[in-house]
Amino acid sequence: MNRRRGLHYLAVLAVLSLFGVSSLAHAHRSHVTLTRVSINERSGQWEIVHAIHYHDALRLLATLGVRDDVQPSSIEGRARIALEIEKSFRWSFGDSRSIVPVTVGAELEGDNLLVYQEMTVPRSGGRIAVESSFMHGVFPDQTNHILLDYSTPKVTLKLSRSQRRAEFEAPPAARGGG
């Protein structure tokens, strides 16, 4: 599991560098979250990692009215942020049937809170839509970047208050799905 987390962390660093962010310490200045979508070839499950800068996560908790002693570093703080992600990201097939990710954990990694999710998608691929309002009520300039890490070349979707929805083509999965 540590190897997987290390790979996720390196992917976050690589993507942030694509956007001109030289280190994770600078990521909070532009109010950007990064969601990385990859495919576990063994299970066919999609693995989703949401990276939120610690200071932004702290601001989110304050906006939600959570007690002052609840921090992103606490179990309760990580759980509240994970619940907010579950409410704020919506995934669906092209025919509008919902796909609901399962949250499998959250942890602090450097200056970021990482929230891990998994979901099953159809074996046949097809159109997938993602919508996000995550942290749009906290920061007017909030942008949610979604990296489709399985694609070549890599594709990054950018969602904001003015562009909350994007669609993409899901590749056929080797296993899993229905």
N, CA, C and O atoms as a DFTB+ gen file, in Angstrom:
712 C
 N C O
     1  1       0.822      -1.188       0.000
     2  2       0.000       0.000       0.000
     3  2       0.871       1.259       0.000
     4  3       0.506       2.247      -0.637
     5  1       1.999       1.250       0.691
     6  2       2.874       2.421       0.710
     7  2       3.416       2.735      -0.667
     8  3       3.564       3.906      -1.018
     9  1       3.716       1.710      -1.457
    10  2       4.206       1.931      -2.817
    11  2       3.155       2.648      -3.648
    12  3       3.467       3.574      -4.398
    13  1       1.900       2.212      -3.511
    14  2       0.808       2.828      -4.258
    15  2       0.642       4.290      -3.863
    16  3       0.472       5.150      -4.727
    17  1       0.691       4.580      -2.562
    18  2       0.571       5.960      -2.109
    19  2       1.728       6.793      -2.630
    20  3       1.547       7.946      -3.019
    21  1       2.919       6.204      -2.637
    22  2       4.081       6.916      -3.166
    23  2       3.908       7.257      -4.630
    24  3       4.261       8.353      -5.065
    25  1       3.359       6.313      -5.399
    26  2       3.112       6.557      -6.817
    27  2       2.054       7.642      -7.007
    28  3       2.183       8.486      -7.894
    29  1       1.009       7.623      -6.176
    30  2      -0.012       8.670      -6.250
    31  2       0.612      10.035      -5.961
    32  3       0.334      11.015      -6.653
    33  1       1.448      10.086      -4.942
    34  2       2.090      11.340      -4.560
    35  2       2.973      11.862      -5.697
    36  3       2.962      13.054      -6.003
    37  1       3.733      10.963      -6.317
    38  2       4.576      11.370      -7.442
    39  2       3.732      11.861      -8.613
    40  3       4.115      12.803      -9.307
    41  1       2.594      11.227      -8.831
    42  2       1.703      11.672      -9.906
    43  2       1.175      13.073      -9.616
    44  3       1.068      13.898     -10.523
    45  1       0.846      13.342      -8.356
    46  2       0.385      14.674      -7.981
    47  2       1.479      15.697      -8.269
    48  3       1.207      16.757      -8.832
    49  1       2.704      15.385      -7.888
    50  2       3.826      16.295      -8.158
    51  2       3.999      16.538      -9.651
    52  3       4.209      17.673     -10.081
    53  1       3.911      15.470     -10.439
    54  2       4.102      15.595     -11.886
    55  2       3.028      16.471     -12.509
    56  3       3.328      17.323     -13.345
    57  1       1.789      16.268     -12.111
    58  2       0.704      17.051     -12.694
    59  2       0.805      18.506     -12.267
    60  3       0.603      19.406     -13.081
    61  1       1.115      18.744     -10.999
    62  2       1.244      20.128     -10.563
    63  2       2.351      20.842     -11.327
    64  3       2.240      22.034     -11.615
    65  1       3.416      20.120     -11.656
    66  2       4.487      20.747     -12.428
    67  2       4.015      21.099     -13.839
    68  3       4.507      22.055     -14.439
    69  1       3.057      20.323     -14.372
    70  2       2.496      20.643     -15.688
    71  2       1.778      21.986     -15.676
    72  3       1.704      22.671     -16.696
    73  1       1.250      22.357     -14.513
    74  2       0.514      23.597     -14.390
    75  2       1.386      24.723     -13.868
    76  3       0.876      25.764     -13.455
    77  1       2.693      24.525     -13.882
    78  2       3.601      25.585     -13.479
    79  2       3.759      25.728     -11.981
    80  3       4.281      26.739     -11.510
    81  1       3.319      24.736     -11.223
    82  2       3.478      24.787      -9.779
    83  2       4.755      24.039      -9.453
    84  3       4.833      22.827      -9.655
    85  1       5.760      24.749      -8.949
    86  2       7.072      24.134      -8.746
    87  2       7.130      23.248      -7.525
    88  3       7.969      22.350      -7.461
    89  1       6.270      23.471      -6.562
    90  2       6.243      22.594      -5.393
    91  2       4.843      22.586      -4.820
    92  3       4.037      23.470      -5.112
    93  1       4.555      21.584      -4.003
    94  2       3.233      21.496      -3.417
    95  2       2.957      22.672      -2.483
    96  3       1.800      23.034      -2.269
    97  1       3.984      23.252      -1.941
    98  2       3.799      24.390      -1.038
    99  2       3.169      25.573      -1.754
   100  3       2.532      26.404      -1.107
   101  1       3.325      25.675      -3.062
   102  2       2.756      26.787      -3.815
   103  2       1.363      26.499      -4.353
   104  3       0.698      27.410      -4.845
   105  1       0.905      25.257      -4.271
   106  2      -0.352      24.870      -4.896
   107  2      -1.543      25.626      -4.321
   108  3      -2.499      25.893      -5.049
   109  1      -1.515      25.976      -3.052
   110  2      -2.672      26.615      -2.445
   111  2      -2.909      28.029      -2.941
   112  3      -4.015      28.545      -2.777
   113  1      -1.947      28.664      -3.526
   114  2      -2.111      30.052      -3.954
   115  2      -3.119      30.194      -5.092
   116  3      -3.727      31.255      -5.239
   117  1      -3.306      29.178      -5.879
   118  2      -4.210      29.298      -7.021
   119  2      -5.519      28.536      -6.835
   120  3      -6.288      28.423      -7.789
   121  1      -5.799      28.014      -5.651
   122  2      -7.049      27.318      -5.343
   123  2      -7.392      26.249      -6.378
   124  3      -8.415      26.313      -7.059
   125  1      -6.510      25.280      -6.467
   126  2      -6.655      24.177      -7.408
   127  2      -6.662      22.872      -6.634
   128  3      -5.822      22.655      -5.760
   129  1      -7.611      22.002      -6.956
   130  2      -7.545      20.633      -6.461
   131  2      -7.207      19.752      -7.653
   132  3      -7.501      20.093      -8.799
   133  1      -6.593      18.632      -7.369
   134  2      -6.250      17.680      -8.415
   135  2      -6.900      16.350      -8.098
   136  3      -6.761      15.823      -6.994
   137  1      -7.608      15.813      -9.072
   138  2      -8.194      14.484      -8.969
   139  2      -7.540      13.624     -10.039
   140  3      -7.602      13.934     -11.228
   141  1      -6.917      12.545      -9.600
   142  2      -6.220      11.639     -10.526
   143  2      -7.040      10.367     -10.671
   144  3      -7.368       9.718      -9.678
   145  1      -7.373      10.008     -11.917
   146  2      -8.141       8.795     -12.208
   147  2      -7.215       7.820     -12.920
   148  3      -6.681       8.121     -13.988
   149  1      -7.030       6.653     -12.321
   150  2      -6.234       5.606     -12.957
   151  2      -7.025       4.304     -12.904
   152  3      -8.024       4.199     -12.192
   153  1      -6.572       3.331     -13.657
   154  2      -7.262       2.043     -13.715
   155  2      -6.350       0.978     -13.134
   156  3      -5.196       0.841     -13.540
   157  1      -6.881       0.225     -12.176
   158  2      -6.160      -0.909     -11.625
   159  2      -6.368      -2.066     -12.597
   160  3      -7.469      -2.604     -12.710
   161  1      -5.309      -2.439     -13.290
   162  2      -5.414      -3.458     -14.346
   163  2      -5.845      -4.826     -13.801
   164  3      -6.502      -5.591     -14.507
   165  1      -5.484      -5.136     -12.562
   166  2      -5.864      -6.438     -11.993
   167  2      -7.342      -6.523     -11.683
   168  3      -7.982      -7.526     -11.997
   169  1      -7.895      -5.490     -11.073
   170  2      -9.290      -5.547     -10.630
   171  2     -10.262      -4.916     -11.636
   172  3     -11.459      -5.201     -11.607
   173  1      -9.745      -4.060     -12.521
   174  2     -10.615      -3.334     -13.429
   175  2     -11.259      -2.119     -12.773
   176  3     -11.967      -1.359     -13.433
   177  1     -11.019      -1.934     -11.479
   178  2     -11.563      -0.793     -10.752
   179  2     -10.849       0.493     -11.153
   180  3      -9.663       0.479     -11.483
   181  1     -11.566       1.579     -11.122
   182  2     -10.945       2.884     -11.284
   183  2     -10.540       3.358      -9.899
   184  3     -11.323       3.287      -8.952
   185  1      -9.318       3.838      -9.792
   186  2      -8.821       4.390      -8.541
   187  2      -8.762       5.902      -8.698
   188  3      -8.184       6.417      -9.655
   189  1      -9.363       6.601      -7.755
   190  2      -9.469       8.055      -7.804
   191  2      -8.771       8.614      -6.570
   192  3      -9.040       8.189      -5.446
   193  1      -7.883       9.561      -6.788
   194  2      -7.203      10.227      -5.677
   195  2      -7.436      11.725      -5.817
   196  3      -7.070      12.334      -6.822
   197  1      -8.051      12.306      -4.794
   198  2      -8.287      13.746      -4.747
   199  2      -7.209      14.366      -3.865
   200  3      -7.025      13.930      -2.728
   201  1      -6.497      15.370      -4.361
   202  2      -5.471      16.076      -3.583
   203  2      -5.943      17.498      -3.326
   204  3      -6.230      18.253      -4.254
   205  1      -6.017      17.850      -2.034
   206  2      -6.462      19.173      -1.616
   207  2      -5.372      19.757      -0.729
   208  3      -4.919      19.096       0.205
   209  1      -4.950      20.970      -1.004
   210  2      -3.922      21.601      -0.178
   211  2      -4.451      21.753       1.249
   212  3      -5.626      22.061       1.452
   213  1      -3.586      21.539       2.226
   214  2      -3.972      21.557       3.638
   215  2      -4.695      22.853       4.010
   216  3      -5.741      22.805       4.656
   217  1      -4.161      23.999       3.615
   218  2      -4.787      25.271       3.981
   219  2      -6.173      25.415       3.359
   220  3      -7.077      25.972       3.982
   221  1      -6.343      24.921       2.146
   222  2      -7.656      24.958       1.507
   223  2      -8.630      24.031       2.230
   224  3      -9.801      24.366       2.407
   225  1      -8.136      22.855       2.649
   226  2      -8.966      21.916       3.404
   227  2      -9.389      22.525       4.740
   228  3     -10.525      22.346       5.179
   229  1      -8.483      23.235       5.371
   230  2      -8.782      23.916       6.630
   231  2      -9.866      24.968       6.425
   232  3     -10.783      25.086       7.238
   233  1      -9.763      25.722       5.352
   234  2     -10.761      26.745       5.022
   235  2     -12.109      26.102       4.738
   236  3     -13.147      26.633       5.131
   237  1     -12.099      24.950       4.051
   238  2     -13.343      24.228       3.777
   239  2     -14.028      23.839       5.082
   240  3     -15.234      24.039       5.233
   241  1     -13.273      23.287       6.020
   242  2     -13.858      22.890       7.305
   243  2     -14.469      24.098       8.015
   244  3     -15.551      23.991       8.593
   245  1     -13.795      25.232       7.976
   246  2     -14.323      26.449       8.604
   247  2     -15.616      26.881       7.918
   248  3     -16.574      27.271       8.585
   249  1     -15.643      26.812       6.592
   250  2     -16.841      27.194       5.831
   251  2     -18.008      26.278       6.159
   252  3     -19.158      26.717       6.185
   253  1     -17.716      24.997       6.410
   254  2     -18.758      24.030       6.760
   255  2     -19.251      24.220       8.190
   256  3     -20.232      23.595       8.594
   257  1     -18.573      25.088       8.966
   258  2     -18.983      25.332      10.347
   259  2     -18.531      24.261      11.319
   260  3     -19.122      24.091      12.385
   261  1     -17.481      23.538      10.950
   262  2     -16.956      22.488      11.814
   263  2     -16.233      23.140      12.994
   264  3     -15.652      24.215      12.849
   265  1     -16.268      22.496      14.149
   266  2     -15.592      23.017      15.349
   267  2     -14.147      23.384      15.050
   268  3     -13.503      22.758      14.209
   269  1     -13.640      24.399      15.737
   270  2     -12.269      24.879      15.535
   271  2     -11.211      23.827      15.804
   272  3     -10.133      23.877      15.212
   273  1     -11.495      22.868      16.690
   274  2     -10.484      21.861      17.018
   275  2     -10.434      20.715      16.008
   276  3      -9.607      19.813      16.143
   277  1     -11.308      20.738      14.999
   278  2     -11.293      19.712      13.955
   279  2     -10.435      20.231      12.804
   280  3     -10.747      21.253      12.193
   281  1      -9.366      19.521      12.523
   282  2      -8.389      19.900      11.500
   283  2      -8.360      18.838      10.401
   284  3      -8.832      17.722      10.618
   285  1      -7.818      19.161       9.236
   286  2      -7.663      18.136       8.194
   287  2      -6.783      16.964       8.655
   288  3      -6.862      15.873       8.092
   289  1      -5.960      17.185       9.663
   290  2      -5.101      16.116      10.167
   291  2      -5.841      15.156      11.094
   292  3      -5.330      14.077      11.394
   293  1      -7.041      15.532      11.554
   294  2      -7.801      14.656      12.451
   295  2      -8.672      13.692      11.644
   296  3      -9.002      13.944      10.485
   297  1      -9.030      12.595      12.283
   298  2      -9.898      11.613      11.621
   299  2     -11.224      12.262      11.251
   300  3     -11.731      12.063      10.147
   301  1     -11.789      13.041      12.177
   302  2     -13.066      13.700      11.894
   303  2     -12.934      14.695      10.745
   304  3     -13.815      14.777       9.889
   305  1     -11.844      15.446      10.722
   306  2     -11.627      16.408       9.640
   307  2     -11.505      15.729       8.287
   308  3     -12.110      16.167       7.309
   309  1     -10.716      14.651       8.232
   310  2     -10.574      13.919       6.958
   311  2     -11.914      13.323       6.528
   312  3     -12.244      13.312       5.342
   313  1     -12.684      12.827       7.499
   314  2     -13.994      12.237       7.172
   315  2     -14.954      13.298       6.637
   316  3     -15.683      13.038       5.679
   317  1     -14.967      14.481       7.234
   318  2     -15.858      15.547       6.769
   319  2     -15.503      15.982       5.351
   320  3     -16.385      16.232       4.530
   321  1     -14.208      16.068       5.074
   322  2     -13.780      16.467       3.728
   323  2     -14.109      15.372       2.719
   324  3     -14.537      15.664       1.602
   325  1     -13.911      14.111       3.108
   326  2     -14.268      12.997       2.222
   327  2     -15.768      13.015       1.915
   328  3     -16.169      12.778       0.775
   329  1     -16.598      13.295       2.925
   330  2     -18.049      13.394       2.695
   331  2     -18.381      14.543       1.748
   332  3     -19.269      14.423       0.904
   333  1     -17.667      15.651       1.892
   334  2     -17.894      16.791       1.000
   335  2     -17.520      16.434      -0.438
   336  3     -18.197      16.854      -1.376
   337  1     -16.454      15.667      -0.616
   338  2     -16.074      15.197      -1.959
   339  2     -17.167      14.302      -2.522
   340  3     -17.537      14.427      -3.689
   341  1     -17.687      13.394      -1.690
   342  2     -18.764      12.504      -2.146
   343  2     -19.983      13.295      -2.607
   344  3     -20.641      12.910      -3.574
   345  1     -20.291      14.398      -1.923
   346  2     -21.445      15.214      -2.293
   347  2     -21.163      16.097      -3.505
   348  3     -22.079      16.403      -4.268
   349  1     -19.921      16.505      -3.692
   350  2     -19.590      17.531      -4.682
   351  2     -19.160      17.008      -6.041
   352  3     -19.212      17.744      -7.027
   353  1     -18.733      15.744      -6.113
   354  2     -18.359      15.138      -7.396
   355  2     -19.449      14.163      -7.799
   356  3     -19.855      13.313      -7.007
   357  1     -19.926      14.287      -9.041
   358  2     -20.933      13.377      -9.564
   359  2     -20.407      12.768     -10.863
   360  3     -19.990      13.476     -11.779
   361  1     -20.440      11.455     -10.912
   362  2     -19.974      10.711     -12.076
   363  2     -21.177      10.000     -12.672
   364  3     -22.020       9.492     -11.933
   365  1     -21.271       9.955     -14.007
   366  2     -22.394       9.272     -14.643
   367  2     -21.995       8.754     -16.020
   368  3     -21.033       9.214     -16.635
   369  1     -22.775       7.777     -16.478
   370  2     -22.617       7.276     -17.834
   371  2     -23.253       8.281     -18.786
   372  3     -23.958       9.194     -18.356
   373  1     -23.003       8.109     -20.065
   374  2     -23.568       8.999     -21.070
   375  2     -25.079       9.052     -21.048
   376  3     -25.663      10.058     -21.451
   377  1     -25.739       7.976     -20.578
   378  2     -27.205       7.950     -20.507
   379  2     -27.725       8.466     -19.165
   380  3     -28.897       8.281     -18.837
   381  1     -26.852       9.113     -18.392
   382  2     -27.183       9.753     -17.112
   383  2     -27.313       8.806     -15.927
   384  3     -27.659       9.257     -14.835
   385  1     -27.050       7.507     -16.097
   386  2     -27.032       6.606     -14.936
   387  2     -25.835       6.944     -14.067
   388  3     -24.721       7.097     -14.569
   389  1     -26.058       7.060     -12.779
   390  2     -24.998       7.440     -11.850
   391  2     -23.978       6.329     -11.650
   392  3     -24.300       5.141     -11.702
   393  1     -22.748       6.747     -11.422
   394  2     -21.673       5.859     -10.993
   395  2     -21.232       6.424      -9.651
   396  3     -20.856       7.592      -9.560
   397  1     -21.276       5.609      -8.621
   398  2     -20.972       6.114      -7.290
   399  2     -19.656       5.522      -6.800
   400  3     -19.562       4.316      -6.569
   401  1     -18.640       6.368      -6.640
   402  2     -17.377       5.889      -6.095
   403  2     -17.529       5.544      -4.608
   404  3     -18.391       6.084      -3.915
   405  1     -16.683       4.645      -4.145
   406  2     -16.631       4.274      -2.735
   407  2     -15.365       4.892      -2.150
   408  3     -14.268       4.682      -2.668
   409  1     -15.520       5.646      -1.079
   410  2     -14.355       6.226      -0.415
   411  2     -13.676       5.125       0.397
   412  3     -14.314       4.439       1.195
   413  1     -12.367       4.970       0.176
   414  2     -11.630       3.905       0.856
   415  2     -10.605       4.427       1.851
   416  3      -9.973       3.637       2.551
   417  1     -10.428       5.743       1.928
   418  2      -9.498       6.283       2.912
   419  2      -9.112       7.710       2.617
   420  3      -9.452       8.275       1.577
   421  1      -8.384       8.282       3.573
   422  2      -7.860       9.636       3.435
   423  2      -6.643       9.756       4.341
   424  3      -6.591       9.158       5.416
   425  1      -5.666      10.536       3.892
   426  2      -4.458      10.731       4.692
   427  2      -3.795      12.039       4.305
   428  3      -4.051      12.601       3.240
   429  1      -2.936      12.510       5.199
   430  2      -2.104      13.664       4.889
   431  2      -0.836      13.168       4.223
   432  3      -0.244      12.177       4.650
   433  1      -0.426      13.859       3.179
   434  2       0.816      13.545       2.469
   435  2       1.466      14.875       2.136
   436  3       1.020      15.580       1.231
   437  1       2.514      15.217       2.862
   438  2       3.146      16.520       2.659
   439  2       2.163      17.622       3.017
   440  3       1.561      17.590       4.091
   441  1       1.994      18.598       2.128
   442  2       1.074      19.715       2.348
   443  2      -0.332      19.438       1.834
   444  3      -1.146      20.356       1.743
   445  1      -0.626      18.200       1.500
   446  2      -1.918      17.867       0.906
   447  2      -2.674      16.833       1.706
   448  3      -2.091      15.977       2.371
   449  1      -3.990      16.934       1.624
   450  2      -4.873      15.885       2.105
   451  2      -5.243      15.067       0.877
   452  3      -5.704      15.620      -0.122
   453  1      -5.045      13.761       0.944
   454  2      -5.402      12.872      -0.160
   455  2      -6.616      12.058       0.259
   456  3      -6.624      11.454       1.332
   457  1      -7.637      12.040      -0.582
   458  2      -8.833      11.235      -0.355
   459  2      -8.879      10.198      -1.464
   460  3      -8.842      10.537      -2.647
   461  1      -8.962       8.917      -1.068
   462  2      -8.925       7.801      -2.008
   463  2     -10.328       7.248      -2.227
   464  3     -11.080       7.031      -1.277
   465  1     -10.667       7.021      -3.500
   466  2     -11.936       6.404      -3.867
   467  2     -11.694       5.347      -4.935
   468  3     -10.670       5.356      -5.619
   469  1     -12.660       4.432      -5.065
   470  2     -12.648       3.430      -6.133
   471  2     -14.043       3.352      -6.717
   472  3     -15.031       3.591      -6.024
   473  1     -14.121       3.011      -8.012
   474  2     -15.437       2.777      -8.618
   475  2     -15.304       1.803      -9.783
   476  3     -14.246       1.663     -10.397
   477  1     -16.408       1.144     -10.056
   478  2     -16.479       0.181     -11.147
   479  2     -17.146       0.850     -12.337
   480  3     -18.172       1.515     -12.197
   481  1     -16.560       0.668     -13.491
   482  2     -17.127       1.214     -14.719
   483  2     -17.358       0.060     -15.694
   484  3     -16.839      -1.035     -15.475
   485  1     -18.116       0.276     -16.749
   486  2     -18.450      -0.828     -17.653
   487  2     -17.236      -1.353     -18.417
   488  3     -16.317      -0.606     -18.753
   489  1     -17.260      -2.639     -18.676
   490  2     -16.177      -3.260     -19.449
   491  2     -16.072      -2.691     -20.846
   492  3     -14.988      -2.645     -21.428
   493  1     -17.191      -2.263     -21.378
   494  2     -17.218      -1.821     -22.774
   495  2     -16.744      -0.390     -22.993
   496  3     -16.655       0.062     -24.134
   497  1     -16.438       0.329     -21.913
   498  2     -16.032       1.727     -22.075
   499  2     -17.250       2.594     -22.317
   500  3     -18.336       2.290     -21.823
   501  1     -17.086       3.671     -23.069
   502  2     -18.194       4.570     -23.377
   503  2     -17.978       5.948     -22.790
   504  3     -16.933       6.245     -22.212
   505  1     -19.004       6.791     -22.956
   506  2     -18.934       8.169     -22.474
   507  2     -19.203       8.215     -20.969
   508  3     -20.112       7.562     -20.456
   509  1     -18.384       9.004     -20.288
   510  2     -18.536       9.242     -18.856
   511  2     -18.582      10.753     -18.664
   512  3     -17.842      11.495     -19.311
   513  1     -19.452      11.197     -17.774
   514  2     -19.512      12.622     -17.427
   515  2     -19.102      12.779     -15.969
   516  3     -19.409      11.933     -15.129
   517  1     -18.414      13.857     -15.686
   518  2     -18.065      14.212     -14.311
   519  2     -18.487      15.651     -14.083
   520  3     -18.258      16.524     -14.920
   521  1     -19.105      15.880     -12.937
   522  2     -19.508      17.222     -12.542
   523  2     -18.909      17.490     -11.175
   524  3     -18.829      16.592     -10.337
   525  1     -18.489      18.730     -10.952
   526  2     -17.931      19.075      -9.654
   527  2     -18.316      20.484      -9.247
   528  3     -18.280      21.428     -10.036
   529  1     -18.687      20.584      -7.975
   530  2     -18.877      21.880      -7.341
   531  2     -17.981      21.963      -6.106
   532  3     -18.185      22.816      -5.242
   533  1     -16.993      21.081      -6.027
   534  2     -16.144      20.976      -4.846
   535  2     -15.396      22.277      -4.586
   536  3     -14.627      22.739      -5.429
   537  1     -15.619      22.847      -3.452
   538  2     -14.993      24.056      -2.936
   539  2     -15.341      25.317      -3.722
   540  3     -14.734      26.365      -3.500
   541  1     -16.302      25.235      -4.630
   542  2     -16.702      26.423      -5.383
   543  2     -17.352      27.456      -4.466
   544  3     -17.311      28.649      -4.767
   545  1     -17.947      27.028      -3.363
   546  2     -18.533      27.947      -2.404
   547  2     -17.514      28.519      -1.435
   548  3     -17.824      29.431      -0.668
   549  1     -16.294      27.987      -1.465
   550  2     -15.227      28.457      -0.573
   551  2     -14.383      29.522      -1.261
   552  3     -14.087      30.569      -0.684
   553  1     -13.999      29.236      -2.512
   554  2     -13.149      30.147      -3.276
   555  2     -13.801      30.417      -4.634
   556  3     -14.083      29.473      -5.372
   557  1     -14.044      31.672      -4.977
   558  2     -14.664      31.984      -6.274
   559  2     -13.832      31.522      -7.473
   560  3     -14.385      31.228      -8.533
   561  1     -12.497      31.457      -7.310
   562  2     -11.623      31.073      -8.420
   563  2     -11.236      29.592      -8.381
   564  3     -10.303      29.184      -9.071
   565  1     -11.940      28.786      -7.584
   566  2     -11.609      27.371      -7.433
   567  2     -11.671      26.638      -8.772
   568  3     -12.630      26.789      -9.529
   569  1     -10.651      25.855      -9.051
   570  2     -10.611      24.994     -10.231
   571  2     -10.339      23.571      -9.775
   572  3      -9.471      23.335      -8.935
   573  1     -11.082      22.628     -10.331
   574  2     -10.881      21.211     -10.044
   575  2     -10.306      20.567     -11.296
   576  3     -10.995      20.451     -12.310
   577  1      -9.052      20.150     -11.232
   578  2      -8.407      19.472     -12.356
   579  2      -8.589      17.977     -12.179
   580  3      -8.383      17.436     -11.092
   581  1      -8.978      17.315     -13.259
   582  2      -9.162      15.873     -13.231
   583  2      -8.241      15.273     -14.283
   584  3      -8.450      15.439     -15.485
   585  1      -7.218      14.572     -13.805
   586  2      -6.226      13.950     -14.682
   587  2      -6.670      12.532     -15.006
   588  3      -6.828      11.701     -14.111
   589  1      -6.869      12.260     -16.290
   590  2      -7.178      10.899     -16.748
   591  2      -5.841      10.226     -17.000
   592  3      -5.296      10.279     -18.103
   593  1      -5.330       9.597     -15.966
   594  2      -3.971       9.082     -15.979
   595  2      -3.802       7.832     -16.844
   596  3      -2.674       7.412     -17.104
   597  1      -4.886       7.244     -17.284
   598  2      -4.812       6.040     -18.106
   599  2      -4.670       6.374     -19.589
   600  3      -4.362       5.492     -20.392
   601  1      -4.887       7.615     -19.957
   602  2      -4.891       7.969     -21.375
   603  2      -3.498       8.361     -21.857
   604  3      -2.657       8.826     -21.088
   605  1      -3.285       8.159     -23.148
   606  2      -2.038       8.586     -23.778
   607  2      -2.422       9.385     -25.012
   608  3      -3.053       8.834     -25.915
   609  1      -2.071      10.649     -25.085
   610  2      -1.391      11.435     -24.048
   611  2      -2.337      11.679     -22.886
   612  3      -3.549      11.503     -23.014
   613  1      -1.780      12.087     -21.752
   614  2      -2.580      12.372     -20.562
   615  2      -3.572      13.492     -20.871
   616  3      -3.247      14.452     -21.571
   617  1      -4.776      13.354     -20.340
   618  2      -5.821      14.347     -20.532
   619  2      -6.171      14.923     -19.169
   620  3      -6.341      14.182     -18.201
   621  1      -6.280      16.246     -19.094
   622  2      -6.710      16.900     -17.861
   623  2      -7.960      17.715     -18.146
   624  3      -7.964      18.598     -19.004
   625  1      -9.010      17.406     -17.417
   626  2     -10.260      18.155     -17.505
   627  2     -10.205      19.261     -16.454
   628  3      -9.709      19.038     -15.349
   629  1     -10.704      20.438     -16.782
   630  2     -10.684      21.566     -15.845
   631  2     -12.111      22.006     -15.576
   632  3     -12.815      22.466     -16.474
   633  1     -12.526      21.858     -14.323
   634  2     -13.870      22.235     -13.935
   635  2     -13.809      23.440     -12.999
   636  3     -12.916      23.548     -12.160
   637  1     -14.772      24.335     -13.160
   638  2     -14.822      25.556     -12.355
   639  2     -16.282      25.937     -12.158
   640  3     -17.181      25.212     -12.585
   641  1     -16.517      27.069     -11.513
   642  2     -17.893      27.550     -11.340
   643  2     -18.594      27.728     -12.673
   644  3     -19.780      27.421     -12.795
   645  1     -17.881      28.216     -13.668
   646  2     -18.502      28.471     -14.968
   647  2     -18.518      27.235     -15.870
   648  3     -19.275      27.196     -16.839
   649  1     -17.714      26.246     -15.575
   650  2     -17.658      25.003     -16.366
   651  2     -17.607      23.836     -15.383
   652  3     -16.532      23.318     -15.082
   653  1     -18.773      23.427     -14.884
   654  2     -18.844      22.408     -13.827
   655  2     -18.863      20.973     -14.346
   656  3     -18.730      20.032     -13.565
   657  1     -19.025      20.801     -15.637
   658  2     -19.218      19.453     -16.190
   659  2     -18.302      19.229     -17.370
   660  3     -18.034      20.139     -18.154
   661  1     -17.820      17.984     -17.485
   662  2     -17.027      17.584     -18.652
   663  2     -17.347      16.129     -18.956
   664  3     -17.754      15.370     -18.077
   665  1     -17.159      15.758     -20.208
   666  2     -17.344      14.372     -20.626
   667  2     -16.056      13.859     -21.228
   668  3     -15.259      14.621     -21.777
   669  1     -15.862      12.546     -21.116
   670  2     -14.685      11.916     -21.680
   671  2     -15.027      10.480     -22.051
   672  3     -16.027       9.919     -21.604
   673  1     -14.176       9.912     -22.871
   674  2     -14.359       8.541     -23.324
   675  2     -13.620       7.603     -22.383
   676  3     -12.413       7.739     -22.182
   677  1     -14.342       6.659     -21.812
   678  2     -13.728       5.669     -20.929
   679  2     -13.217       4.508     -21.769
   680  3     -13.914       4.044     -22.671
   681  1     -12.015       4.037     -21.485
   682  2     -11.501       2.900     -22.260
   683  2     -12.166       1.606     -21.817
   684  3     -12.613       1.507     -20.674
   685  1     -12.240       0.619     -22.690
   686  2     -12.742      -0.675     -22.263
   687  2     -11.834      -1.230     -21.161
   688  3     -10.610      -1.153     -21.264
   689  1     -12.433      -1.782     -20.119
   690  2     -11.657      -2.330     -18.997
   691  2     -11.303      -3.785     -19.270
   692  3     -12.032      -4.508     -19.949
   693  1     -10.172      -4.191     -18.727
   694  2      -9.715      -5.575     -18.889
   695  2     -10.575      -6.519     -18.069
   696  3     -10.872      -7.630     -18.508
   697  1     -10.984      -6.079     -16.862
   698  2     -11.803      -6.887     -15.969
   699  2     -12.752      -5.964     -15.227
   700  3     -12.699      -4.744     -15.382
   701  1     -13.612      -6.553     -14.428
   702  2     -14.490      -5.751     -13.592
   703  2     -15.576      -5.072     -14.405
   704  3     -15.674      -5.257     -15.618
   705  1     -16.372      -4.301     -13.734
   706  2     -17.415      -3.526     -14.411
   707  2     -18.562      -4.380     -14.847
   708  3     -18.551      -5.596     -14.657
   709  1     -19.558      -3.751     -15.434
   710  2     -20.728      -4.486     -15.866
   711  2     -21.359      -3.747     -16.921
   712  3     -22.382      -4.180     -17.451
